[in-house]
Amino acid sequence: MKKILKAILFISIILVKVKAYELTYSQWSTTYPEGYEEILIESEKRYLWYKETRINEEYLRIDQVGDKEIDKNDYIYSKESDPSIVRPDEIDGRIIHEFQEPIYYDDKSIKKIKLYDYDFYDNVSISEIDITDVFSGDKIVCTTSDNYLIDGDLDVYNELNHEIEIELNDYYKVDELSIKIYYSSSNNKSSFMLGLLSDDNHKLFRIKYLLDGDTIIVDERNLMKNFARIVTKYSYIDKLYKTYEIDRVVTDDYYKEYDGYKKIEESETIYYRYITNDAVLLDGGGRLVTDRTYCIKEDCYVKYITKEEPEKEIVVENPKTIDNIYIYVILVTLSFIALIFIYRRKIYLVLSNLFK
Protein backbone atom coordinates (compact mmCIF):
# COMPACT_ATOMS: atom_id res chain seq x y z
CA MET A 1 0.00 0.00 0.00
CA LYS A 2 2.82 2.35 0.90
CA LYS A 3 4.53 1.77 -2.41
CA ILE A 4 1.29 2.49 -4.24
CA LEU A 5 0.96 5.80 -2.41
CA LYS A 6 4.52 6.73 -3.32
CA ALA A 7 3.85 5.92 -6.97
CA ILE A 8 0.71 8.03 -6.91
CA LEU A 9 2.69 10.87 -5.30
CA PHE A 10 5.37 10.69 -7.98
CA ILE A 11 2.79 10.64 -10.75
CA SER A 12 1.05 13.61 -9.20
CA ILE A 13 4.34 15.49 -9.16
CA ILE A 14 4.79 14.83 -12.86
CA LEU A 15 1.25 15.91 -13.57
CA VAL A 16 1.77 19.26 -11.88
CA LYS A 17 4.95 19.61 -13.95
CA VAL A 18 7.31 19.95 -11.03
CA LYS A 19 10.65 19.23 -12.65
CA ALA A 20 12.95 19.24 -9.59
CA TYR A 21 15.16 16.68 -11.26
CA GLU A 22 15.76 19.15 -14.08
CA LEU A 23 17.03 22.00 -12.01
CA THR A 24 17.82 25.30 -13.65
CA TYR A 25 20.29 27.75 -12.20
CA SER A 26 21.17 31.39 -12.36
CA GLN A 27 24.50 32.58 -13.72
CA TRP A 28 27.50 32.25 -11.42
CA SER A 29 28.33 35.46 -9.58
CA THR A 30 30.60 36.63 -6.80
CA THR A 31 27.61 38.37 -5.18
CA TYR A 32 25.81 36.31 -2.57
CA PRO A 33 22.12 35.84 -3.64
CA GLU A 34 20.14 37.42 -0.84
CA GLY A 35 16.56 36.28 -0.19
CA TYR A 36 17.05 32.61 -1.14
CA GLU A 37 17.13 29.70 1.26
CA GLU A 38 20.54 28.18 1.74
CA ILE A 39 19.39 24.86 0.27
CA LEU A 40 18.77 26.59 -3.04
CA ILE A 41 22.22 28.19 -3.21
CA GLU A 42 25.37 26.55 -4.53
CA SER A 43 28.85 27.91 -4.04
CA GLU A 44 32.31 26.96 -5.21
CA LYS A 45 35.80 28.26 -4.72
CA ARG A 46 37.51 29.49 -7.84
CA TYR A 47 41.05 30.67 -8.47
CA LEU A 48 43.28 32.33 -10.98
CA TRP A 49 45.61 29.79 -12.56
CA TYR A 50 49.05 30.15 -14.07
CA LYS A 51 51.50 28.28 -16.21
CA GLU A 52 55.22 29.01 -16.43
CA THR A 53 57.08 28.47 -19.68
CA ARG A 54 60.73 28.91 -20.51
CA ILE A 55 61.69 31.49 -23.09
CA ASN A 56 65.02 32.79 -24.43
CA GLU A 57 66.74 29.48 -23.74
CA GLU A 58 70.45 29.42 -24.48
CA TYR A 59 73.67 27.90 -23.17
CA LEU A 60 75.99 30.42 -21.52
CA ARG A 61 79.13 30.55 -19.42
CA ILE A 62 78.53 30.97 -15.71
CA ASP A 63 79.83 34.56 -15.86
CA GLN A 64 77.39 35.45 -18.68
CA VAL A 65 74.17 34.32 -16.97
CA GLY A 66 73.23 37.69 -15.47
CA ASP A 67 69.60 37.80 -14.26
CA LYS A 68 68.50 34.70 -16.17
CA GLU A 69 67.53 31.42 -14.54
CA ILE A 70 70.11 28.64 -14.74
CA ASP A 71 69.83 24.86 -14.78
CA LYS A 72 73.19 23.57 -13.60
CA ASN A 73 72.15 20.00 -14.32
CA ASP A 74 71.84 20.81 -18.02
CA TYR A 75 75.15 21.81 -19.61
CA ILE A 76 77.29 21.30 -22.68
CA TYR A 77 80.86 22.16 -23.65
CA SER A 78 81.76 24.73 -26.25
CA LYS A 79 83.93 24.08 -29.29
CA GLU A 80 87.62 24.45 -28.61
CA SER A 81 88.94 27.92 -29.26
CA ASP A 82 91.60 28.72 -31.84
CA PRO A 83 95.16 28.53 -30.48
CA SER A 84 96.58 31.79 -29.15
CA ILE A 85 99.84 32.86 -27.58
CA VAL A 86 97.80 34.84 -25.02
CA ARG A 87 96.78 32.83 -21.98
CA PRO A 88 92.98 33.02 -21.55
CA ASP A 89 91.36 34.22 -18.34
CA GLU A 90 90.49 31.70 -15.68
CA ILE A 91 86.70 31.25 -15.60
CA ASP A 92 84.65 28.78 -13.57
CA GLY A 93 84.14 25.69 -15.70
CA ARG A 94 86.74 26.66 -18.34
CA ILE A 95 89.28 24.02 -19.33
CA ILE A 96 92.55 25.51 -20.62
CA HIS A 97 94.90 23.51 -22.81
CA GLU A 98 98.56 24.57 -22.92
CA PHE A 99 100.97 23.26 -25.56
CA GLN A 100 104.20 24.07 -27.38
CA GLU A 101 104.13 24.86 -31.06
CA PRO A 102 106.70 26.17 -33.56
CA ILE A 103 106.10 29.44 -35.37
CA TYR A 104 107.67 29.92 -38.79
CA TYR A 105 108.40 33.34 -40.22
CA ASP A 106 108.34 34.39 -43.82
CA ASP A 107 111.51 35.78 -45.43
CA LYS A 108 109.88 39.18 -45.66
CA SER A 109 109.30 39.59 -41.94
CA ILE A 110 111.88 42.18 -40.85
CA LYS A 111 110.12 45.12 -39.19
CA LYS A 112 112.61 46.42 -36.61
CA ILE A 113 116.32 47.06 -36.12
CA LYS A 114 117.72 46.92 -32.63
CA LEU A 115 121.05 47.56 -30.85
CA TYR A 116 121.36 45.79 -27.50
CA ASP A 117 123.64 43.81 -25.15
CA TYR A 118 126.26 46.53 -24.88
CA ASP A 119 129.71 45.60 -23.65
CA PHE A 120 131.53 48.92 -23.55
CA TYR A 121 135.03 49.70 -22.28
CA ASP A 122 134.87 53.37 -23.17
CA ASN A 123 132.28 56.03 -23.99
CA VAL A 124 130.78 54.85 -27.24
CA SER A 125 128.95 57.49 -29.29
CA ILE A 126 126.73 57.06 -32.30
CA SER A 127 125.86 59.49 -35.08
CA GLU A 128 123.58 57.80 -37.64
CA ILE A 129 121.99 54.52 -38.65
CA ASP A 130 121.49 54.83 -42.38
CA ILE A 131 118.86 52.45 -43.77
CA THR A 132 118.20 52.41 -47.52
CA ASP A 133 116.55 50.22 -50.11
CA VAL A 134 119.20 48.18 -51.89
CA PHE A 135 117.45 48.25 -55.23
CA SER A 136 116.26 51.87 -55.37
CA GLY A 137 118.86 53.48 -53.12
CA ASP A 138 116.09 55.47 -51.40
CA LYS A 139 116.11 56.00 -47.65
CA ILE A 140 113.55 53.77 -45.94
CA VAL A 141 111.00 55.60 -43.84
CA CYS A 142 111.23 54.59 -40.21
CA THR A 143 110.50 55.84 -36.70
CA THR A 144 112.43 55.89 -33.44
CA SER A 145 112.47 57.77 -30.16
CA ASP A 146 116.08 58.72 -30.97
CA ASN A 147 115.40 60.85 -34.02
CA TYR A 148 119.00 62.06 -34.29
CA LEU A 149 119.92 58.57 -35.57
CA ILE A 150 117.87 58.98 -38.76
CA ASP A 151 118.17 62.74 -39.44
CA GLY A 152 121.04 62.38 -41.98
CA ASP A 153 123.48 64.49 -39.90
CA LEU A 154 126.74 62.52 -39.70
CA ASP A 155 128.64 65.17 -37.74
CA VAL A 156 126.74 65.12 -34.47
CA TYR A 157 127.37 62.18 -32.10
CA ASN A 158 125.45 61.18 -29.00
CA GLU A 159 126.58 58.83 -26.28
CA LEU A 160 125.18 55.33 -26.68
CA ASN A 161 123.88 54.51 -23.20
CA HIS A 162 120.56 52.74 -23.84
CA GLU A 163 119.11 50.22 -26.23
CA ILE A 164 118.20 51.55 -29.67
CA GLU A 165 115.13 50.41 -31.59
CA ILE A 166 114.06 51.61 -35.03
CA GLU A 167 110.78 50.52 -36.60
CA LEU A 168 110.53 50.29 -40.38
CA ASN A 169 107.47 51.49 -42.25
CA ASP A 170 106.98 48.10 -43.94
CA TYR A 171 108.16 44.48 -43.92
CA TYR A 172 111.44 43.68 -45.67
CA LYS A 173 113.71 40.85 -46.64
CA VAL A 174 117.28 41.03 -45.43
CA ASP A 175 118.64 41.33 -48.95
CA GLU A 176 116.47 44.40 -49.55
CA LEU A 177 118.17 46.39 -46.78
CA SER A 178 121.37 48.36 -46.78
CA ILE A 179 122.33 49.28 -43.22
CA LYS A 180 125.29 51.48 -42.19
CA ILE A 181 126.04 52.44 -38.59
CA TYR A 182 128.29 55.46 -37.88
CA TYR A 183 129.83 55.41 -34.40
CA SER A 184 132.87 56.52 -32.37
CA SER A 185 134.85 54.35 -29.96
CA SER A 186 138.44 54.70 -28.75
CA ASN A 187 138.71 51.20 -27.32
CA ASN A 188 138.80 48.24 -29.66
CA LYS A 189 137.26 45.92 -27.05
CA SER A 190 133.76 47.45 -26.93
CA SER A 191 130.92 45.59 -28.65
CA PHE A 192 127.14 45.44 -29.08
CA MET A 193 124.57 43.16 -30.66
CA LEU A 194 122.62 44.06 -33.77
CA GLY A 195 119.26 42.37 -34.35
CA LEU A 196 116.78 42.40 -37.20
CA LEU A 197 113.43 41.68 -35.59
CA SER A 198 109.88 40.67 -36.55
CA ASP A 199 106.95 42.78 -35.42
CA ASP A 200 106.53 40.46 -32.39
CA ASN A 201 110.19 41.05 -31.46
CA HIS A 202 111.56 37.69 -32.55
CA LYS A 203 115.21 38.04 -33.62
CA LEU A 204 115.23 36.82 -37.20
CA PHE A 205 118.88 37.86 -37.70
CA ARG A 206 121.55 38.81 -35.20
CA ILE A 207 125.25 39.48 -35.02
CA LYS A 208 127.78 40.78 -32.53
CA TYR A 209 129.97 43.64 -33.72
CA LEU A 210 133.37 44.55 -32.24
CA LEU A 211 133.73 48.34 -32.32
CA ASP A 212 137.23 48.62 -33.81
CA GLY A 213 136.54 51.30 -36.42
CA ASP A 214 133.99 54.06 -37.03
CA THR A 215 131.50 52.48 -39.46
CA ILE A 216 129.64 49.19 -39.60
CA ILE A 217 128.21 47.93 -42.89
CA VAL A 218 125.81 45.08 -42.26
CA ASP A 219 126.55 42.07 -44.48
CA GLU A 220 123.75 39.52 -44.58
CA ARG A 221 126.25 36.73 -45.16
CA ASN A 222 127.60 37.17 -41.64
CA LEU A 223 124.22 37.20 -39.90
CA MET A 224 122.93 34.33 -37.81
CA LYS A 225 119.32 33.67 -38.72
CA ASN A 226 116.43 31.97 -36.99
CA PHE A 227 113.09 31.87 -38.81
CA ALA A 228 111.40 29.53 -36.38
CA ARG A 229 110.74 29.53 -32.70
CA ILE A 230 108.83 27.45 -30.18
CA VAL A 231 106.05 29.27 -28.44
CA THR A 232 103.57 28.35 -25.75
CA LYS A 233 100.04 28.43 -27.09
CA TYR A 234 96.70 28.09 -25.40
CA SER A 235 93.23 26.93 -26.33
CA TYR A 236 90.20 26.35 -24.16
CA ILE A 237 86.69 24.97 -23.95
CA ASP A 238 83.97 26.45 -21.78
CA LYS A 239 81.29 24.74 -19.75
CA LEU A 240 77.98 26.21 -20.87
CA TYR A 241 74.88 25.97 -18.70
CA LYS A 242 71.28 26.00 -19.86
CA THR A 243 69.82 29.44 -19.11
CA TYR A 244 66.33 30.78 -19.64
CA GLU A 245 63.74 33.35 -18.64
CA ILE A 246 60.34 32.56 -17.14
CA ASP A 247 57.20 33.69 -18.94
CA ARG A 248 54.26 33.43 -16.53
CA VAL A 249 50.84 33.16 -18.19
CA VAL A 250 47.89 33.84 -15.87
CA THR A 251 44.25 33.14 -16.75
CA ASP A 252 42.01 36.14 -17.26
CA ASP A 253 39.13 34.56 -15.37
CA TYR A 254 38.59 32.45 -12.25
CA TYR A 255 38.17 28.68 -12.52
CA LYS A 256 37.61 25.76 -10.19
CA GLU A 257 40.08 23.66 -12.16
CA TYR A 258 42.28 24.43 -15.16
CA ASP A 259 44.19 21.64 -16.85
CA GLY A 260 47.93 22.12 -17.15
CA TYR A 261 47.97 25.19 -14.90
CA LYS A 262 48.87 25.77 -11.26
CA LYS A 263 46.54 27.36 -8.74
CA ILE A 264 47.24 30.80 -7.26
CA GLU A 265 46.03 30.09 -3.72
CA GLU A 266 45.81 33.72 -2.63
CA SER A 267 43.41 34.51 -5.48
CA GLU A 268 40.61 32.40 -3.95
CA THR A 269 37.18 33.84 -4.79
CA ILE A 270 33.77 32.32 -3.94
CA TYR A 271 31.17 32.15 -6.70
CA TYR A 272 27.43 31.60 -6.10
CA ARG A 273 24.40 30.52 -8.09
CA TYR A 274 20.85 29.67 -7.07
CA ILE A 275 18.03 27.47 -8.34
CA THR A 276 15.57 29.35 -10.54
CA ASN A 277 12.82 26.67 -10.67
CA ASP A 278 9.34 27.60 -9.38
CA ALA A 279 9.33 24.44 -7.23
CA VAL A 280 11.73 21.71 -6.15
CA LEU A 281 11.49 18.27 -4.56
CA LEU A 282 12.79 17.68 -1.07
CA ASP A 283 13.17 14.36 0.68
CA GLY A 284 11.96 13.59 4.18
CA GLY A 285 15.10 15.15 5.64
CA GLY A 286 14.61 18.40 3.78
CA ARG A 287 17.38 17.64 1.31
CA LEU A 288 17.16 18.61 -2.34
CA VAL A 289 16.19 15.78 -4.70
CA THR A 290 17.69 15.75 -8.20
CA ASP A 291 17.09 12.15 -9.29
CA ARG A 292 13.64 11.57 -10.75
CA THR A 293 13.55 7.95 -9.55
CA TYR A 294 14.39 8.78 -5.97
CA CYS A 295 10.80 9.64 -5.01
CA ILE A 296 9.52 6.19 -6.08
CA LYS A 297 11.34 4.56 -3.17
CA GLU A 298 11.47 7.44 -0.71
CA ASP A 299 9.08 10.08 0.60
CA CYS A 300 9.32 13.39 -1.23
CA TYR A 301 7.38 16.61 -1.08
CA VAL A 302 7.07 19.64 -3.22
CA LYS A 303 8.46 22.97 -2.07
CA TYR A 304 7.44 26.07 -3.94
CA ILE A 305 10.11 28.75 -4.13
CA THR A 306 9.39 32.28 -3.05
CA LYS A 307 12.07 34.91 -2.74
CA GLU A 308 12.12 36.82 0.51
CA GLU A 309 12.25 40.48 -0.30
CA PRO A 310 14.22 42.57 2.16
CA GLU A 311 12.06 44.77 4.36
CA LYS A 312 12.02 48.35 3.21
CA GLU A 313 12.64 50.93 5.82
CA ILE A 314 9.52 53.12 6.28
CA VAL A 315 10.45 56.73 6.25
CA VAL A 316 7.90 58.90 8.12
CA GLU A 317 7.85 62.45 6.90
CA ASN A 318 6.85 64.91 9.60
CA PRO A 319 4.45 67.66 8.37
CA LYS A 320 5.91 71.07 8.23
CA THR A 321 4.82 73.18 11.24
CA ILE A 322 5.02 76.79 12.13
CA ASP A 323 6.47 77.80 15.43
CA ASN A 324 3.76 78.83 18.02
CA ILE A 325 5.19 82.31 18.45
CA TYR A 326 4.51 83.09 14.79
CA ILE A 327 0.90 81.90 15.17
CA TYR A 328 0.39 84.24 18.13
CA VAL A 329 1.82 87.21 16.26
CA ILE A 330 -0.40 86.52 13.23
CA LEU A 331 -3.54 86.20 15.40
CA VAL A 332 -2.84 89.42 17.31
CA THR A 333 -2.24 91.31 14.06
CA LEU A 334 -5.46 90.01 12.49
CA SER A 335 -7.42 90.88 15.66
CA PHE A 336 -6.05 94.40 15.69
CA ILE A 337 -6.98 94.91 12.03
CA ALA A 338 -10.52 93.57 12.71
CA LEU A 339 -10.98 95.96 15.64
CA ILE A 340 -9.91 98.90 13.54
CA PHE A 341 -12.33 97.89 10.81
CA ILE A 342 -15.23 97.52 13.28
CA TYR A 343 -14.66 100.81 15.15
CA ARG A 344 -13.27 102.87 12.29
CA ARG A 345 -16.26 105.22 12.25
CA LYS A 346 -16.10 106.00 15.92
CA ILE A 347 -12.40 106.62 15.74
CA TYR A 348 -12.96 108.96 12.82
CA LEU A 349 -15.56 110.97 14.69
CA VAL A 350 -13.33 111.27 17.74
CA LEU A 351 -10.42 112.49 15.69
CA SER A 352 -12.67 114.95 13.85
CA ASN A 353 -13.91 116.51 17.06
CA LEU A 354 -10.36 116.84 18.37
CA PHE A 355 -9.17 118.91 15.43
CA LYS A 356 -12.15 121.21 14.99
C-alpha positions in Angstrom: 0.0 0.0 0.0 2.8 2.3 0.9 4.5 1.8 -2.4 1.3 2.5 -4.2 1.0 5.8 -2.4 4.5 6.7 -3.3 3.9 5.9 -7.0 0.7 8.0 -6.9 2.7 10.9 -5.3 5.4 10.7 -8.0 2.8 10.6 -10.7 1.1 13.6 -9.2 4.3 15.5 -9.2 4.8 14.8 -12.9 1.3 15.9 -13.6 1.8 19.3 -11.9 5.0 19.6 -13.9 7.3 20.0 -11.0 10.7 19.2 -12.6 12.9 19.2 -9.6 15.2 16.7 -11.3 15.8 19.1 -14.1 17.0 22.0 -12.0 17.8 25.3 -13.7 20.3 27.8 -12.2 21.2 31.4 -12.4 24.5 32.6 -13.7 27.5 32.3 -11.4 28.3 35.5 -9.6 30.6 36.6 -6.8 27.6 38.4 -5.2 25.8 36.3 -2.6 22.1 35.8 -3.6 20.1 37.4 -0.8 16.6 36.3 -0.2 17.1 32.6 -1.1 17.1 29.7 1.3 20.5 28.2 1.7 19.4 24.9 0.3 18.8 26.6 -3.0 22.2 28.2 -3.2 25.4 26.6 -4.5 28.8 27.9 -4.0 32.3 27.0 -5.2 35.8 28.3 -4.7 37.5 29.5 -7.8 41.0 30.7 -8.5 43.3 32.3 -11.0 45.6 29.8 -12.6 49.1 30.2 -14.1 51.5 28.3 -16.2 55.2 29.0 -16.4 57.1 28.5 -19.7 60.7 28.9 -20.5 61.7 31.5 -23.1 65.0 32.8 -24.4 66.7 29.5 -23.7 70.5 29.4 -24.5 73.7 27.9 -23.2 76.0 30.4 -21.5 79.1 30.5 -19.4 78.5 31.0 -15.7 79.8 34.6 -15.9 77.4 35.4 -18.7 74.2 34.3 -17.0 73.2 37.7 -15.5 69.6 37.8 -14.3 68.5 34.7 -16.2 67.5 31.4 -14.5 70.1 28.6 -14.7 69.8 24.9 -14.8 73.2 23.6 -13.6 72.2 20.0 -14.3 71.8 20.8 -18.0 75.1 21.8 -19.6 77.3 21.3 -22.7 80.9 22.2 -23.7 81.8 24.7 -26.3 83.9 24.1 -29.3 87.6 24.4 -28.6 88.9 27.9 -29.3 91.6 28.7 -31.8 95.2 28.5 -30.5 96.6 31.8 -29.1 99.8 32.9 -27.6 97.8 34.8 -25.0 96.8 32.8 -22.0 93.0 33.0 -21.6 91.4 34.2 -18.3 90.5 31.7 -15.7 86.7 31.3 -15.6 84.7 28.8 -13.6 84.1 25.7 -15.7 86.7 26.7 -18.3 89.3 24.0 -19.3 92.5 25.5 -20.6 94.9 23.5 -22.8 98.6 24.6 -22.9 101.0 23.3 -25.6 104.2 24.1 -27.4 104.1 24.9 -31.1 106.7 26.2 -33.6 106.1 29.4 -35.4 107.7 29.9 -38.8 108.4 33.3 -40.2 108.3 34.4 -43.8 111.5 35.8 -45.4 109.9 39.2 -45.7 109.3 39.6 -41.9 111.9 42.2 -40.8 110.1 45.1 -39.2 112.6 46.4 -36.6 116.3 47.1 -36.1 117.7 46.9 -32.6 121.0 47.6 -30.9 121.4 45.8 -27.5 123.6 43.8 -25.2 126.3 46.5 -24.9 129.7 45.6 -23.7 131.5 48.9 -23.6 135.0 49.7 -22.3 134.9 53.4 -23.2 132.3 56.0 -24.0 130.8 54.9 -27.2 129.0 57.5 -29.3 126.7 57.1 -32.3 125.9 59.5 -35.1 123.6 57.8 -37.6 122.0 54.5 -38.7 121.5 54.8 -42.4 118.9 52.4 -43.8 118.2 52.4 -47.5 116.6 50.2 -50.1 119.2 48.2 -51.9 117.5 48.2 -55.2 116.3 51.9 -55.4 118.9 53.5 -53.1 116.1 55.5 -51.4 116.1 56.0 -47.7 113.6 53.8 -45.9 111.0 55.6 -43.8 111.2 54.6 -40.2 110.5 55.8 -36.7 112.4 55.9 -33.4 112.5 57.8 -30.2 116.1 58.7 -31.0 115.4 60.9 -34.0 119.0 62.1 -34.3 119.9 58.6 -35.6 117.9 59.0 -38.8 118.2 62.7 -39.4 121.0 62.4 -42.0 123.5 64.5 -39.9 126.7 62.5 -39.7 128.6 65.2 -37.7 126.7 65.1 -34.5 127.4 62.2 -32.1 125.5 61.2 -29.0 126.6 58.8 -26.3 125.2 55.3 -26.7 123.9 54.5 -23.2 120.6 52.7 -23.8 119.1 50.2 -26.2 118.2 51.6 -29.7 115.1 50.4 -31.6 114.1 51.6 -35.0 110.8 50.5 -36.6 110.5 50.3 -40.4 107.5 51.5 -42.2 107.0 48.1 -43.9 108.2 44.5 -43.9 111.4 43.7 -45.7 113.7 40.9 -46.6 117.3 41.0 -45.4 118.6 41.3 -48.9 116.5 44.4 -49.6 118.2 46.4 -46.8 121.4 48.4 -46.8 122.3 49.3 -43.2 125.3 51.5 -42.2 126.0 52.4 -38.6 128.3 55.5 -37.9 129.8 55.4 -34.4 132.9 56.5 -32.4 134.8 54.3 -30.0 138.4 54.7 -28.7 138.7 51.2 -27.3 138.8 48.2 -29.7 137.3 45.9 -27.1 133.8 47.4 -26.9 130.9 45.6 -28.6 127.1 45.4 -29.1 124.6 43.2 -30.7 122.6 44.1 -33.8 119.3 42.4 -34.3 116.8 42.4 -37.2 113.4 41.7 -35.6 109.9 40.7 -36.6 106.9 42.8 -35.4 106.5 40.5 -32.4 110.2 41.0 -31.5 111.6 37.7 -32.6 115.2 38.0 -33.6 115.2 36.8 -37.2 118.9 37.9 -37.7 121.6 38.8 -35.2 125.2 39.5 -35.0 127.8 40.8 -32.5 130.0 43.6 -33.7 133.4 44.5 -32.2 133.7 48.3 -32.3 137.2 48.6 -33.8 136.5 51.3 -36.4 134.0 54.1 -37.0 131.5 52.5 -39.5 129.6 49.2 -39.6 128.2 47.9 -42.9 125.8 45.1 -42.3 126.5 42.1 -44.5 123.7 39.5 -44.6 126.3 36.7 -45.2 127.6 37.2 -41.6 124.2 37.2 -39.9 122.9 34.3 -37.8 119.3 33.7 -38.7 116.4 32.0 -37.0 113.1 31.9 -38.8 111.4 29.5 -36.4 110.7 29.5 -32.7 108.8 27.5 -30.2 106.1 29.3 -28.4 103.6 28.3 -25.8 100.0 28.4 -27.1 96.7 28.1 -25.4 93.2 26.9 -26.3 90.2 26.4 -24.2 86.7 25.0 -24.0 84.0 26.5 -21.8 81.3 24.7 -19.8 78.0 26.2 -20.9 74.9 26.0 -18.7 71.3 26.0 -19.9 69.8 29.4 -19.1 66.3 30.8 -19.6 63.7 33.4 -18.6 60.3 32.6 -17.1 57.2 33.7 -18.9 54.3 33.4 -16.5 50.8 33.2 -18.2 47.9 33.8 -15.9 44.3 33.1 -16.7 42.0 36.1 -17.3 39.1 34.6 -15.4 38.6 32.5 -12.3 38.2 28.7 -12.5 37.6 25.8 -10.2 40.1 23.7 -12.2 42.3 24.4 -15.2 44.2 21.6 -16.8 47.9 22.1 -17.1 48.0 25.2 -14.9 48.9 25.8 -11.3 46.5 27.4 -8.7 47.2 30.8 -7.3 46.0 30.1 -3.7 45.8 33.7 -2.6 43.4 34.5 -5.5 40.6 32.4 -3.9 37.2 33.8 -4.8 33.8 32.3 -3.9 31.2 32.2 -6.7 27.4 31.6 -6.1 24.4 30.5 -8.1 20.8 29.7 -7.1 18.0 27.5 -8.3 15.6 29.3 -10.5 12.8 26.7 -10.7 9.3 27.6 -9.4 9.3 24.4 -7.2 11.7 21.7 -6.1 11.5 18.3 -4.6 12.8 17.7 -1.1 13.2 14.4 0.7 12.0 13.6 4.2 15.1 15.1 5.6 14.6 18.4 3.8 17.4 17.6 1.3 17.2 18.6 -2.3 16.2 15.8 -4.7 17.7 15.7 -8.2 17.1 12.1 -9.3 13.6 11.6 -10.7 13.6 7.9 -9.6 14.4 8.8 -6.0 10.8 9.6 -5.0 9.5 6.2 -6.1 11.3 4.6 -3.2 11.5 7.4 -0.7 9.1 10.1 0.6 9.3 13.4 -1.2 7.4 16.6 -1.1 7.1 19.6 -3.2 8.5 23.0 -2.1 7.4 26.1 -3.9 10.1 28.7 -4.1 9.4 32.3 -3.1 12.1 34.9 -2.7 12.1 36.8 0.5 12.3 40.5 -0.3 14.2 42.6 2.2 12.1 44.8 4.4 12.0 48.3 3.2 12.6 50.9 5.8 9.5 53.1 6.3 10.4 56.7 6.3 7.9 58.9 8.1 7.9 62.4 6.9 6.8 64.9 9.6 4.4 67.7 8.4 5.9 71.1 8.2 4.8 73.2 11.2 5.0 76.8 12.1 6.5 77.8 15.4 3.8 78.8 18.0 5.2 82.3 18.5 4.5 83.1 14.8 0.9 81.9 15.2 0.4 84.2 18.1 1.8 87.2 16.3 -0.4 86.5 13.2 -3.5 86.2 15.4 -2.8 89.4 17.3 -2.2 91.3 14.1 -5.5 90.0 12.5 -7.4 90.9 15.7 -6.1 94.4 15.7 -7.0 94.9 12.0 -10.5 93.6 12.7 -11.0 96.0 15.6 -9.9 98.9 13.5 -12.3 97.9 10.8 -15.2 97.5 13.3 -14.7 100.8 15.2 -13.3 102.9 12.3 -16.3 105.2 12.2 -16.1 106.0 15.9 -12.4 106.6 15.7 -13.0 109.0 12.8 -15.6 111.0 14.7 -13.3 111.3 17.7 -10.4 112.5 15.7 -12.7 115.0 13.9 -13.9 116.5 17.1 -10.4 116.8 18.4 -9.2 118.9 15.4 -12.2 121.2 15.0 
